[in-house]
Amino acid sequence: QMVFFWFFFMYPEHWVFVTPTVITVNSLFREYFKGEFPPYPKPGDTSNDPITFNTNLKGYPDRPGWLRYIQRTPHSDGVLYGSPTAEHVGKPTIIEITAYNRRTFETARHNLVINIMGTEEFPLPYQAEFYIKNMNVEEMLASEVLGDFLGAVKNVWQPERLNAINITSALDRGGRVPLPINNLKEGVYVMVGADVPFSSCLREVETPQNQLRCSQEMEPVITCDKKFRMQFHIDWCKISLVDITKVVPVHNSRPDPGTGVLPDIGEYNPPSESLKSRDYFADFLVTLAVPCAVALVLFVILGYSMCCRREGVEKRNMQTPDIQLVHHSSIQKSTKELRSMSKHREISWPLSTLPVFNPVSGEVVPPIHPDSYESTSMPLMQTQTNLQNQIQIPQQQPSGMYTPASCVVPSSITHNSLYSMYMQENN
């Protein structure tokens, strides 16, 4: 005996009767609601308006916790499904169903009254939950498909009573939305209950060999899998077998909510107005004086370090070798000389810019001073009259250029360094 309830919603107020722990399915057909939206279609006119549904418990913004709703697209029918528990017995549930025509923006509202009846039959003690990989929840809710699955389970389990207890989409269990390739499905969990213990085929998944294969992400070897393989691809590693007769019930002790009225503790007495005033001037001084004193000490230390502890230029010169001071002084004077020469283009060129040979005769230009001459003892700059070995620049003047006069360069600076400094100033 296989039990599950399937209802078709076709009247403004529809009454259904269900029993706990048994799946109930209610279809919301778009064809029925099309006649509710004016203007009514003409005879022979096929209207395919997009219609969506909104379902909620009457007087509340959402549905009961045990009732789910799914509609894939506005051009497909909606489905209400779920399995009430024994706690809902005797409580009539009124579900408001509002249909929206997305083309004309018209609405229509009907009521679905679900009466949950009690049953003398005890809940089925043996429950098995299967994970079907190649199905979506709306496909599994079809009466033909669900009937075929329960028939396959009955052939494997051989019970006297078999019920579909619950159907849940894999997305509600934390599953991922599959990619739109290769006709992938979301997957669905189907829980069934029976009155006899689990068969040996269902127990095969608990063997150590199959547990090892599942831990290695391999398919276990199940002898009865071929009875499902033609239509249903079951993930046997995710099967759950529960014997509710061995489950220890856990009772949550809830605290007494009470009457909701606060105890009477008398009237509120505000503080007395005769409180002593407090002087915060001393606190203000301490708060302001301590940071200022610390800042002043730091300022004195910093000023003493920077002003009173300076070595000065004289002490630095005393600790510097004379030859190093002469070199630095000659570089500074040469720099000033080159900068002043760049302002007067008509004076003689520095000797550092002269070629090493005469461009006309080809003769090698002799050095200004012999190699044995000590340049550190000579003056940094010499006048043109005091230079004995003065060399004249050849008188070759291209068009647009000028011919500079002769000039003397200090011997303590090389020709290449002076030429580089002179070119930088000209640029």
C-alpha positions as CSV (number, residue, x, y, z in Angstrom):
1,Q,0.0,0.0,0.0
2,M,1.6,3.3,-1.1
3,V,0.0,6.5,0.1
4,F,0.6,10.1,-1.1
5,F,-2.0,12.8,-1.8
6,W,-2.2,14.8,-5.0
7,F,-4.7,17.6,-5.4
8,F,-5.5,19.9,-8.3
9,F,-6.5,23.4,-7.4
10,M,-9.5,24.4,-9.6
11,Y,-12.1,26.2,-7.4
12,P,-12.1,29.6,-5.7
13,E,-12.1,27.9,-2.3
14,H,-10.7,24.4,-2.3
15,W,-10.8,22.0,0.6
16,V,-8.3,19.2,1.0
17,F,-7.8,16.6,3.8
18,V,-4.4,15.3,4.6
19,T,-2.8,13.1,7.3
20,P,0.4,13.7,9.1
21,T,3.8,12.3,7.9
22,V,2.4,11.9,4.4
23,I,3.5,14.0,1.5
24,T,0.7,16.2,0.0
25,V,1.0,17.9,-3.4
26,N,-1.3,20.7,-4.7
27,S,-0.9,22.0,-8.3
28,L,-1.7,25.5,-9.3
29,F,-2.7,25.4,-12.9
30,R,-2.2,28.6,-15.0
31,E,-4.9,27.6,-17.4
32,Y,-7.5,27.8,-14.7
33,F,-6.4,31.3,-13.6
34,K,-6.3,32.7,-17.2
35,G,-10.1,33.1,-17.1
36,E,-9.9,35.3,-14.1
37,F,-8.1,38.1,-15.8
38,P,-10.1,40.5,-18.1
39,P,-10.4,40.9,-20.9
40,Y,-11.3,37.3,-21.4
41,P,-9.7,35.6,-24.4
42,K,-11.8,35.3,-27.5
43,P,-12.8,31.9,-28.7
44,G,-10.0,30.3,-30.5
45,D,-7.5,32.8,-29.1
46,T,-4.6,31.1,-27.4
47,S,-3.3,33.3,-24.6
48,N,0.0,32.6,-23.0
49,D,0.3,35.4,-20.4
50,P,3.0,35.0,-17.8
51,I,1.4,34.2,-14.5
52,T,3.1,34.0,-11.1
53,F,1.7,33.0,-7.8
54,N,2.2,34.2,-4.2
55,T,1.2,31.9,-1.3
56,N,0.9,32.7,2.3
57,L,-1.0,31.7,5.4
58,K,-4.1,33.8,5.9
59,G,-3.3,36.7,8.1
60,Y,0.5,36.0,7.9
61,P,3.1,37.1,5.4
62,D,4.5,33.6,4.7
63,R,3.5,29.9,4.5
64,P,3.6,27.4,7.4
65,G,7.0,25.9,8.0
66,W,6.0,22.4,6.6
67,L,4.6,23.8,3.3
68,R,6.8,24.6,0.4
69,Y,6.1,26.2,-3.0
70,I,7.9,26.1,-6.3
71,Q,7.4,27.6,-9.8
72,R,10.2,27.5,-12.3
73,T,9.0,30.1,-14.8
74,P,6.0,32.4,-15.2
75,H,4.9,30.1,-18.0
76,S,4.8,26.9,-15.9
77,D,2.4,25.7,-13.2
78,G,3.1,26.2,-9.5
79,V,3.2,23.4,-6.9
80,L,2.5,23.5,-3.2
81,Y,3.9,20.5,-1.4
82,G,4.8,19.4,2.1
83,S,4.3,16.9,4.9
84,P,2.5,18.1,8.1
85,T,3.4,16.7,11.4
86,A,1.3,15.5,14.3
87,E,1.5,18.9,15.9
88,H,-0.7,20.4,13.2
89,V,-3.6,17.8,13.6
90,G,-6.9,19.5,14.1
91,K,-5.7,23.0,13.0
92,P,-7.3,24.1,9.8
93,T,-4.8,25.8,7.6
94,I,-6.0,28.5,5.1
95,I,-3.6,29.3,2.4
96,E,-4.2,32.4,0.3
97,I,-3.1,32.0,-3.3
98,T,-2.7,35.2,-5.3
99,A,-2.1,35.0,-9.0
100,Y,-0.4,37.8,-10.9
101,N,-0.8,38.4,-14.6
102,R,2.5,39.9,-15.6
103,R,1.1,41.3,-18.9
104,T,-2.0,43.0,-17.7
105,F,-1.0,43.4,-14.0
106,E,-4.3,41.9,-12.9
107,T,-4.6,39.8,-9.8
108,A,-6.9,37.0,-8.6
109,R,-7.0,35.5,-5.1
110,H,-8.3,32.1,-4.1
111,N,-8.2,30.2,-0.8
112,L,-6.9,26.7,-0.2
113,V,-8.2,25.1,3.1
114,I,-6.0,22.2,4.3
115,N,-7.6,20.1,7.0
116,I,-5.1,17.9,8.8
117,M,-6.8,14.8,10.2
118,G,-5.6,12.5,12.9
119,T,-4.9,8.9,12.3
120,E,-4.9,5.9,14.5
121,E,-1.9,4.4,12.7
122,F,1.4,4.9,14.3
123,P,4.2,6.6,12.3
124,L,6.1,4.2,10.2
125,P,9.1,3.3,12.3
126,Y,11.6,2.6,9.5
127,Q,12.5,5.6,7.4
128,A,15.0,5.8,4.5
129,E,16.0,8.9,2.7
130,F,17.4,8.6,-0.9
131,Y,19.3,11.3,-2.9
132,I,18.3,11.2,-6.6
133,K,20.9,13.1,-8.7
134,N,19.0,13.2,-12.0
135,M,15.8,14.8,-10.9
136,N,14.5,18.2,-10.0
137,V,11.9,18.6,-7.2
138,E,9.1,19.6,-9.6
139,E,9.8,16.5,-11.7
140,M,9.9,14.3,-8.7
141,L,6.5,15.7,-7.5
142,A,4.7,14.4,-10.6
143,S,2.4,11.6,-9.6
144,E,3.7,9.2,-12.3
145,V,7.4,9.7,-11.4
146,L,6.8,9.5,-7.6
147,G,4.7,6.4,-8.1
148,D,7.4,4.7,-10.2
149,F,10.0,5.5,-7.5
150,L,7.9,4.1,-4.7
151,G,7.2,1.0,-6.8
152,A,11.0,0.5,-7.2
153,V,11.5,0.9,-3.5
154,K,8.7,-1.5,-2.7
155,N,10.4,-4.2,-4.9
156,V,13.6,-3.8,-3.0
157,W,12.2,-3.4,0.5
158,Q,9.0,-5.6,0.3
159,P,7.0,-3.7,3.0
160,E,3.3,-4.0,3.7
161,R,2.9,-0.2,4.0
162,L,5.0,2.3,2.2
163,N,4.5,6.1,2.3
164,A,6.4,9.1,0.8
165,I,7.1,11.1,3.9
166,N,8.9,14.1,2.5
167,I,10.5,15.5,-0.6
168,T,13.2,18.2,-0.4
169,S,15.3,19.9,-3.1
170,A,19.0,19.6,-2.8
171,L,19.3,23.4,-2.8
172,D,17.5,23.5,0.5
173,R,20.1,21.2,1.9
174,G,23.0,23.5,0.9
175,G,23.5,22.2,-2.6
176,R,24.8,24.3,-5.5
177,V,22.9,25.4,-8.5
178,P,24.1,23.2,-11.4
179,L,25.6,24.6,-14.5
180,P,23.2,24.8,-17.5
181,I,25.2,22.2,-19.4
182,N,24.7,18.5,-20.2
183,N,21.2,18.7,-18.8
184,L,22.4,18.7,-15.2
185,K,19.8,18.5,-12.4
186,E,19.7,20.0,-8.9
187,G,19.0,16.7,-7.2
188,V,16.2,15.9,-4.7
189,Y,16.0,14.1,-1.4
190,V,13.1,11.7,-1.0
191,M,12.2,10.2,2.4
192,V,10.0,7.1,2.5
193,G,8.7,5.1,5.5
194,A,7.8,1.4,5.9
195,D,6.6,-0.9,8.6
196,V,9.2,-3.6,8.2
197,P,13.0,-3.5,8.9
198,F,15.4,-2.5,6.1
199,S,16.2,-5.1,3.5
200,S,19.7,-6.6,3.1
201,C,20.1,-4.6,-0.1
202,L,19.7,-1.3,1.7
203,R,22.0,-2.4,4.4
204,E,24.8,-3.1,1.9
205,V,25.8,0.6,2.0
206,E,26.8,0.2,5.7
207,T,29.4,-2.5,5.0
208,P,33.1,-1.5,5.6
209,Q,34.0,-2.0,1.9
210,N,31.3,0.4,0.7
211,Q,32.1,2.9,3.5
212,L,35.7,2.8,2.3
213,R,34.7,3.4,-1.3
214,C,32.4,6.3,-0.2
215,S,35.3,7.9,1.7
216,Q,37.4,7.7,-1.5
217,E,34.5,9.3,-3.5
218,M,33.9,6.1,-5.4
219,E,30.5,4.5,-6.0
220,P,29.6,1.7,-3.7
221,V,28.6,-1.7,-5.0
222,I,24.9,-2.2,-4.4
223,T,23.2,-5.3,-5.8
224,C,19.7,-3.7,-6.1
225,D,21.0,-0.5,-7.9
226,K,19.9,-1.9,-11.3
227,K,16.3,-1.7,-10.2
228,F,16.6,2.1,-10.0
229,R,19.2,2.8,-12.6
230,M,16.8,2.8,-15.6
231,Q,15.1,5.9,-14.3
232,F,16.7,7.1,-11.1
233,H,20.4,7.7,-10.4
234,I,20.7,7.3,-6.7
235,D,23.8,8.4,-4.7
236,W,24.1,5.5,-2.3
237,C,26.7,7.2,-0.3
238,K,24.1,9.8,0.8
239,I,21.4,7.3,1.8
240,S,20.1,7.6,5.4
241,L,18.5,4.7,7.3
242,V,16.7,5.7,10.5
243,D,14.9,3.4,12.9
244,I,12.8,5.8,15.0
245,T,12.1,3.0,17.6
246,K,15.8,3.2,18.6
247,V,16.1,7.0,18.6
248,V,16.2,8.4,22.1
249,P,13.8,11.3,22.2
250,V,15.2,14.6,23.4
251,H,12.9,16.8,25.4
252,N,13.8,20.4,25.5
253,S,12.6,21.9,28.8
254,R,11.3,25.3,28.0
255,P,11.2,27.9,30.8
256,D,7.8,29.1,32.0
257,P,6.9,32.2,30.0
258,G,4.9,33.6,32.9
259,T,2.0,36.0,32.6
260,G,3.9,38.6,30.7
261,V,3.4,41.3,33.4
262,L,6.3,42.8,35.3
263,P,6.2,42.4,39.1
264,D,5.1,45.4,41.1
265,I,8.2,47.0,42.6
266,G,6.6,50.3,43.7
267,E,6.8,53.7,42.2
268,Y,10.0,55.2,40.6
269,N,11.8,57.5,43.0
270,P,14.1,59.9,41.1
271,P,17.4,61.1,42.8
272,S,17.1,63.9,45.3
273,E,17.8,67.5,44.3
274,S,19.9,68.2,47.4
275,L,23.0,66.5,46.0
276,K,26.4,68.1,46.8
277,S,28.0,70.0,44.0
278,R,31.4,68.9,43.0
279,D,34.2,71.2,41.9
280,Y,36.0,70.0,38.7
281,F,38.5,72.8,38.6
282,A,41.3,70.8,40.2
283,D,40.6,67.9,37.8
284,F,40.7,70.3,34.9
285,L,44.1,71.7,36.0
286,V,45.5,68.2,36.4
287,T,44.2,67.1,33.0
288,L,45.6,70.2,31.3
289,A,48.8,70.8,33.3
290,V,50.3,67.3,33.1
291,P,50.4,67.2,29.2
292,C,51.7,70.8,29.1
293,A,54.5,70.0,31.5
294,V,55.5,67.0,29.6
295,A,55.5,68.9,26.3
296,L,57.6,71.7,27.9
297,V,60.2,69.3,29.1
298,L,60.4,67.6,25.7
299,F,60.7,71.1,24.1
300,V,63.6,72.1,26.4
301,I,65.5,68.8,25.7
302,L,65.0,69.2,22.0
303,G,66.1,72.8,22.0
304,Y,69.2,72.0,24.1
305,S,70.1,69.2,21.8
306,M,69.7,71.3,18.6
307,C,71.1,74.6,19.8
308,C,73.5,74.0,22.6
309,R,75.1,70.8,21.4
310,R,76.1,71.9,17.9
311,E,79.7,71.4,17.0
312,G,79.9,74.3,14.5
313,V,81.8,74.9,11.3
314,E,85.1,75.7,13.1
315,K,85.2,72.4,15.0
316,R,84.3,70.5,11.8
317,N,87.1,72.2,9.9
318,M,89.6,71.5,12.7
319,Q,88.8,67.8,12.5
320,T,89.0,67.7,8.7
321,P,92.4,67.1,6.9
322,D,93.7,70.2,5.1
323,I,94.0,68.4,1.8
324,Q,90.3,67.5,1.9
325,L,89.4,71.1,2.7
326,V,91.5,72.3,-0.2
327,H,89.8,69.9,-2.6
328,H,86.3,70.9,-1.5
329,S,87.2,74.6,-1.7
330,S,88.6,74.2,-5.2
331,I,85.5,72.4,-6.4
332,Q,83.3,75.2,-5.0
333,K,85.4,77.9,-6.5
334,S,85.5,76.1,-9.9
335,T,81.8,75.8,-9.9
336,K,81.3,79.5,-9.2
337,E,83.8,80.3,-12.0
338,L,82.0,78.2,-14.5
339,R,78.7,79.8,-13.6
340,S,80.1,83.3,-14.0
341,M,81.8,82.3,-17.3
342,S,78.5,81.1,-18.7
343,K,77.1,84.6,-18.4
344,H,79.8,86.1,-20.6
345,R,80.0,84.1,-23.8
346,E,82.7,86.4,-25.4
347,I,85.5,85.7,-22.9
348,S,88.0,82.9,-23.3
349,W,87.1,79.3,-23.1
350,P,88.4,77.2,-20.2
351,L,91.5,75.2,-21.1
352,S,89.7,72.1,-20.2
353,T,87.6,72.5,-23.3
354,L,90.6,72.6,-25.7
355,P,91.3,69.6,-27.8
356,V,94.3,67.4,-27.1
357,F,95.7,68.2,-30.6
358,N,95.6,71.1,-33.0
359,P,92.8,70.5,-35.5
360,V,94.7,72.4,-38.2
361,S,98.3,71.3,-37.9
362,G,97.7,68.0,-36.0
363,E,100.3,68.8,-33.4
364,V,99.8,67.5,-29.9
365,V,99.1,70.2,-27.4
366,P,101.5,70.1,-24.5
367,P,100.2,70.0,-21.0
368,I,99.9,73.2,-19.0
369,H,102.1,71.9,-16.2
370,P,104.5,69.0,-16.0
371,D,103.6,65.9,-14.2
372,S,106.0,66.8,-11.3
373,Y,104.3,70.1,-10.7
374,E,102.4,70.1,-7.3
375,S,99.0,71.5,-7.9
376,T,97.9,71.7,-4.3
377,S,100.2,74.7,-3.6
378,M,99.3,76.8,-6.6
379,P,96.5,79.3,-6.6
380,L,93.1,78.1,-7.7
381,M,92.7,80.7,-10.4
382,Q,95.3,82.5,-12.5
383,T,95.0,85.5,-14.6
384,Q,95.6,85.4,-18.4
385,T,98.8,87.6,-18.0
386,N,100.4,85.3,-15.4
387,L,99.9,82.2,-17.4
388,Q,103.1,81.5,-19.4
389,N,101.9,78.5,-21.4
390,Q,98.7,80.1,-22.6
391,I,97.2,78.3,-25.6
392,Q,95.0,80.0,-28.2
393,I,92.0,78.3,-29.6
394,P,92.2,77.9,-33.4
395,Q,90.3,80.6,-35.3
396,Q,87.7,78.4,-36.9
397,Q,84.2,79.9,-36.8
398,P,81.3,78.1,-38.5
399,S,78.2,79.9,-39.6
400,G,76.1,80.9,-36.6
401,M,78.8,80.2,-34.1
402,Y,81.4,82.4,-32.3
403,T,85.0,81.9,-31.5
404,P,85.8,82.2,-27.8
405,A,89.0,83.6,-26.5
406,S,91.7,81.8,-24.5
407,C,91.1,81.0,-20.9
408,V,93.1,79.4,-18.1
409,V,91.7,76.5,-16.0
410,P,92.9,75.4,-12.6
411,S,95.3,72.5,-12.7
412,S,93.6,70.8,-9.8
413,I,90.6,69.9,-12.0
414,T,90.7,67.5,-14.9
415,H,89.7,68.5,-18.4
416,N,86.9,66.1,-18.6
417,S,85.2,67.1,-15.4
418,L,85.3,70.8,-16.3
419,Y,84.0,70.2,-19.8
420,S,81.1,68.2,-18.3
421,M,80.3,71.0,-15.9
422,Y,80.5,73.6,-18.6
423,M,78.2,71.7,-20.9
424,Q,75.6,71.3,-18.1
425,E,75.6,75.1,-17.5
426,N,75.2,75.8,-21.2
427,N,72.3,73.4,-21.5
